[in-house]
Amino acid sequence: MKNTISLFDFSKKINYKNELLAGFTVAMTMIPESLSFAILAGLSPLTGLYAAFMMGLVTAVLGGRPGMVSGGAGATIVVLIALIQSHGVEYLFATVALAGILQMMVGIFKLGKFVRLIPQPVMYGFLNGLAIIIFMAQVEQFKITDSSGAVSWLQGMPLYIMAGLTALTIAIVYIFPKITKIVPASLVAIIIIFAVVLGFNIPTKTVADIAHISGNLPSFHIPQIPFSLETLQIIFPYALIMAGVGLIESLLTLSMVDEITNTKGSANKESVAQGLANITNGFFGGMGGCAMVAQTLVNLNAGSRARLSGIIASLLILIIILCGAPIIEKIPMAALVGVMMMVAISTFQWVSVRIVNKMPKSDIFVGVTVALITVILHNLALAVLVGVIISALVFAWDNAKRIRARKYVDENGIKYYEIYGPLFFGSVTAFTDKFDPMNDPEQVVVDFKESRIVDMSAIDALDKLSKRYKQENKIVHLRHLSEDCRKILKNAEAVVEVNIQEDPTYKVMPEK
């Protein structure tokens, strides 16, 4: 059932059936995750659901990536648990709003493009670590809390029933797409397990065992905190970390959706939307959030490619809060656990395991390190930052070894050094070792046709080289400098002394 009229974009087709069913499935999988992380942080369950509704709606309408789903994600709330415990929920709302402002600034100043600097091994490690976190979070559902607050594993028949229903859910999600893809397999699995449990009156853990989810519309609320410099000093570090974690996860998810759908999203537009959504959360009682990898994959697997499914999922969550809670609270947790386990399995980058023997050892180390930090610390920003730093250091080391020089003397007795490879902090030592000022002729030309001057270390190396030749009463000319290299040397002319050659007659033409 396709129509040429599309939401917000009249140039693309939209499949309304897929969008509707995907939105319903996403809402069903978003509710337990938002509830569980809100409870984990010591918040009201409605705080998590409000975040799912507001994040989902704002980013679906204004975001830079159709098909991407945002909500009350655990990645962002985990970094705020210490603040909630020490200062309370009002400080949480203020922090979420401030984090939103920081995220909007990233988008406004067009800094979202820097996500391109994240290498593929870091992406692999990030997604593999996230897959393990998603899977382990579902294993936690096999625990139960008694009246005294003690947590223990399910045992006996309750365990067998939960495990059996979860296995049946996984089997349906795996097999159903082989029969037909008209209806999302995740939604079919939830409905079948729901029907089986109700029809046979099977006693098992349901959504109501996590929390009751009925409530009212979110209302405008200014955080009740002192507006002072001291308050800012308390909340700013948390807001900065939350903004970083939220944007990294959101922009990595955006890149993932780009690859899956073979289309291009806008990182800066998404950053602004994420920020606006978190500001809305801060003033309407939501716990904040970011893009949700698992729910986004559920959405894409259900056939969604437009914004409509995200809007439907958000509005459905609001309807459930207002009047649908009694029904949703009866959904067996086993159905939702099975769906999310399959999402975790599909999130894991199995290709990274298959090609592990063909990857450079440094890339394997980066991927494993990022995955371990993600799993152990649940700090996605730190994991990605460490991965990028390691990758950058490996890149610098590899390029430092690649600089080389071809040497020859022409009929006029002028010696040439044709440099190959970038000249930067890592390669200056190897570069300097290639010259012989004592034995070279009076005129030396360093040709940068196949090289680039990258940083201040390179400029300093050229300055020292020029002075070494000057001590021997010899002159060094720099030839074939690109425009960007000339600009770097021009800016540094107060601290360097080099000759830039611009014509084939070998006249010294220093830039002044």
Disulfide bonds with the S-S distance in Angstrom:
none
